[in-house]
Amino acid sequence: MRFVYAILNARGTVYVGQTTDVERRLAQHNGEKPGGAKFTRGRGPWRIVHVEAFAAVGDALRRERALKRDRKFKATLRG
């Protein structure tokens, strides 16, 4: 199972990614565990605002790319 997720910080920055373990990945983005994307370092704390599940990796990757390009989706998350 793959998950596409979106996280948000207090400044309204949205980051979209995909993983097999959303909670572990959030801990990495927040610096609690090693890993995490370079983009998210020093910009936290982050919180999960959106998650979708996919059986196939290809489907998750396609959805991740689509959400990264979708300005309306990001604007909705910012409120």
Steps between C-alpha positions, in 0.01 A plus 500: 500500500628847407376829636506845345503764769504875541651675799467864602706725726398811696610732216259331258763310302366176351718196424365200309667159501440125496606225739415161645482636859350846548574535874868404455532741210346785700749431782781523242370831364479637855858393575401238759652219289779504241387553142246753383514721195754781476212737420332441838810541721477803724150588383298293749322399699291325239156342536316257276205660321422248224556127436394270213571124477600311184567130432744565215816710516442643153156629596643668810781665303257633239271641769796658682610678182146618434458642851837676486382688188148572632496857635132478599572193714781680681289813547220290651741351756623844603143603578 
